[in-house]
Amino acid sequence: MENGRTITNPVLKDRVTFLKTAAETAGECTLVELELAPGGSNALHYHKTFRETFTVSEGRFGIELNGRQETLLPGQTVTAPAGSYHRFFNQSDGRSVCVVELRPGQPAFEDVLRISYRLAQEGKTTATGVPKNPLYTALLFEMADTYRPGLLYRLATPILRLLALIAHQTGANRRLRSYTTTQPHNHITTLSPETDP
């Protein structure tokens, strides 16, 4: 795999390799390989404009989809349609690897992965992977088409929109976007040196 296509998140305990980007498929899909370490997981969420299909290639891959949990084995596939509540996890003792297809392709989501993983590498996220800088959190929510269920997040939406507007006005969006700049270094995405506000 060429340099800059693999990124790691020490907080969520996963590694993502970009197999095909939206640009490479003319927007048809984004295709990534997800490697989840033992204990790795993400929070329950949903997307409004794209679906995700998970195909396991190694280990045991746990997924919760609309309130139902199951463990997938190599060769098994599950699709989380747009609007469905889902999360994934690895409760086994070994790594879990699957290919994830986002359809249609999601260039903004690809950027969100690069940005959020780098923030995690730099210790700039909470234990759940959320940026400590609230302006960055608002911008990533704006970019990702990723939402969390529940009243708390619905109530927080107007605040996040306001913070995103402030982030655009203060230039925080440009600082965050600089994190999508990749340079070769041990197959790990590296970023332009920028300081936080």
C-alpha positions as CSV (number, residue, x, y, z in Angstrom):
1,M,0.0,0.0,0.0
2,E,1.4,3.4,-0.9
3,N,2.4,5.9,1.8
4,G,-0.3,8.1,3.4
5,R,-3.2,5.7,2.8
6,T,-3.2,4.1,6.3
7,I,-4.1,6.0,9.5
8,T,-4.4,4.9,13.1
9,N,-6.5,6.0,16.1
10,P,-4.9,5.1,19.4
11,V,-8.0,6.2,21.3
12,L,-10.6,4.1,19.3
13,K,-8.0,1.4,18.9
14,D,-8.4,1.0,15.1
15,R,-6.5,1.4,11.9
16,V,-8.0,2.5,8.5
17,T,-6.5,1.9,5.1
18,F,-8.1,3.7,2.2
19,L,-8.5,1.1,-0.6
20,K,-10.5,3.4,-2.9
21,T,-11.4,7.0,-2.3
22,A,-14.5,8.7,-3.6
23,A,-12.2,10.6,-6.0
24,E,-10.8,7.3,-7.4
25,T,-14.3,5.9,-8.0
26,A,-15.8,9.1,-9.5
27,G,-18.0,9.4,-6.3
28,E,-19.5,5.9,-6.6
29,C,-18.1,4.7,-3.3
30,T,-15.4,5.0,-0.6
31,L,-13.8,1.7,0.2
32,V,-11.6,1.2,3.4
33,E,-10.2,-1.6,5.3
34,L,-10.9,-1.3,9.1
35,E,-8.7,-3.1,11.6
36,L,-10.1,-3.1,15.1
37,A,-7.9,-4.0,18.1
38,P,-9.3,-6.0,21.0
39,G,-11.6,-3.7,23.0
40,G,-11.9,-1.2,20.1
41,S,-15.3,0.3,19.5
42,N,-17.2,3.4,18.4
43,A,-20.4,5.2,19.7
44,L,-23.9,4.5,18.4
45,H,-24.6,6.8,15.4
46,Y,-26.3,7.2,12.0
47,H,-25.8,8.8,8.6
48,K,-28.5,10.5,6.6
49,T,-27.0,10.3,3.1
50,F,-25.0,7.1,2.8
51,R,-25.1,3.4,3.7
52,E,-22.2,1.3,5.1
53,T,-21.5,-2.3,4.2
54,F,-19.2,-4.3,6.4
55,T,-17.6,-7.5,5.1
56,V,-15.4,-9.3,7.6
57,S,-12.1,-10.7,6.4
58,E,-10.4,-11.7,9.7
59,G,-11.5,-12.3,13.3
60,R,-14.8,-11.6,15.0
61,F,-16.5,-8.3,14.2
62,G,-19.2,-7.1,16.5
63,I,-21.9,-4.8,15.2
64,E,-25.1,-3.3,16.7
65,L,-27.7,-2.4,14.1
66,N,-31.0,-0.8,15.1
67,G,-30.8,-2.3,18.6
68,R,-29.7,-5.8,17.6
69,Q,-26.2,-7.0,18.3
70,E,-24.5,-9.8,16.3
71,T,-21.0,-11.1,15.7
72,L,-19.8,-11.5,12.2
73,L,-17.2,-14.0,11.1
74,P,-14.9,-14.0,8.0
75,G,-16.9,-13.9,4.8
76,Q,-20.1,-12.5,6.4
77,T,-21.5,-9.1,5.5
78,V,-24.0,-6.7,7.0
79,T,-25.3,-3.3,5.6
80,A,-26.3,-0.4,7.8
81,P,-28.7,1.6,5.6
82,A,-28.8,5.4,5.7
83,G,-30.7,6.5,8.8
84,S,-30.0,3.3,10.7
85,Y,-28.5,3.4,14.2
86,H,-25.3,1.4,14.3
87,R,-21.9,0.9,16.0
88,F,-19.2,-1.6,15.8
89,F,-16.9,-3.2,18.4
90,N,-14.4,-6.0,19.0
91,Q,-14.9,-8.0,22.2
92,S,-12.5,-10.8,21.2
93,D,-8.9,-11.3,22.2
94,G,-7.6,-10.9,18.6
95,R,-7.8,-8.2,16.0
96,S,-10.9,-7.9,13.7
97,V,-10.5,-6.8,10.1
98,C,-13.3,-5.9,7.7
99,V,-13.8,-4.0,4.4
100,V,-16.2,-1.1,4.7
101,E,-17.9,0.3,1.7
102,L,-19.6,3.7,1.9
103,R,-22.0,4.3,-0.9
104,P,-22.1,6.8,-2.5
105,G,-18.6,7.9,-1.9
106,Q,-17.9,10.3,0.9
107,P,-14.9,12.6,0.4
108,A,-15.8,14.7,3.4
109,F,-16.1,11.7,5.6
110,E,-12.6,10.6,4.4
111,D,-11.3,13.9,5.5
112,V,-13.1,13.6,8.9
113,L,-11.3,10.2,9.4
114,R,-7.9,11.8,8.6
115,I,-8.5,14.8,10.9
116,S,-10.0,12.9,13.9
117,Y,-7.3,10.2,13.8
118,R,-4.6,12.8,13.8
119,L,-6.2,14.7,16.7
120,A,-6.3,11.4,18.6
121,Q,-2.6,10.8,17.9
122,E,-1.8,14.2,19.2
123,G,-3.8,13.7,22.4
124,K,-6.4,16.3,21.4
125,T,-9.5,14.1,21.9
126,T,-11.4,12.7,24.8
127,A,-11.4,9.0,25.7
128,T,-14.4,8.6,23.3
129,G,-12.5,10.2,20.4
130,V,-14.3,13.6,20.5
131,P,-12.1,16.6,19.9
132,K,-11.4,18.6,23.1
133,N,-11.7,21.8,21.1
134,P,-15.4,22.4,20.8
135,L,-14.9,24.3,17.5
136,Y,-13.3,21.3,16.0
137,T,-16.1,19.0,17.3
138,A,-18.6,21.3,15.6
139,L,-16.7,21.3,12.3
140,L,-16.3,17.5,12.2
141,F,-20.0,17.0,12.9
142,E,-20.8,19.4,10.1
143,M,-18.5,17.6,7.7
144,A,-19.2,14.0,8.5
145,D,-23.0,13.5,8.0
146,T,-22.7,11.5,11.3
147,Y,-25.3,12.0,14.0
148,R,-25.9,10.5,17.4
149,P,-29.4,9.4,18.6
150,G,-31.0,10.9,21.7
151,L,-32.5,14.1,23.0
152,L,-29.2,15.4,24.3
153,Y,-27.7,15.4,20.8
154,R,-30.8,16.9,19.3
155,L,-30.7,19.7,21.8
156,A,-27.0,20.2,21.1
157,T,-27.5,20.6,17.3
158,P,-28.2,24.3,17.3
159,I,-25.1,24.9,19.6
160,L,-22.9,22.8,17.2
161,R,-24.2,24.8,14.2
162,L,-23.3,28.1,16.0
163,L,-19.9,26.8,17.0
164,A,-19.3,25.7,13.4
165,L,-20.2,29.2,12.2
166,I,-17.7,30.7,14.7
167,A,-15.1,28.2,13.5
168,H,-15.5,29.4,9.9
169,Q,-15.3,33.0,11.0
170,T,-12.2,32.6,13.1
171,G,-10.3,30.4,10.7
172,A,-10.4,27.3,12.8
173,N,-11.8,25.4,9.8
174,R,-8.6,26.2,7.8
175,R,-6.4,24.9,10.6
176,L,-8.5,21.7,10.8
177,R,-8.5,21.3,7.0
178,S,-4.7,21.4,7.1
179,Y,-4.9,18.1,8.9
180,T,-6.0,16.4,5.6
181,T,-2.6,17.1,4.0
182,T,-0.7,13.9,3.8
183,Q,3.0,13.3,3.5
184,P,4.8,9.9,3.2
185,H,5.9,8.6,6.6
186,N,5.7,4.9,7.6
187,H,2.3,4.5,5.9
188,I,0.8,6.8,8.5
189,T,-0.9,10.0,7.5
190,T,1.1,13.0,8.6
191,L,-0.1,16.5,8.7
192,S,1.1,20.1,8.2
193,P,2.4,21.5,11.5
194,E,-0.3,23.8,12.8
195,T,-1.0,25.0,16.3
196,D,-4.4,25.1,17.9
197,P,-6.0,28.3,18.9
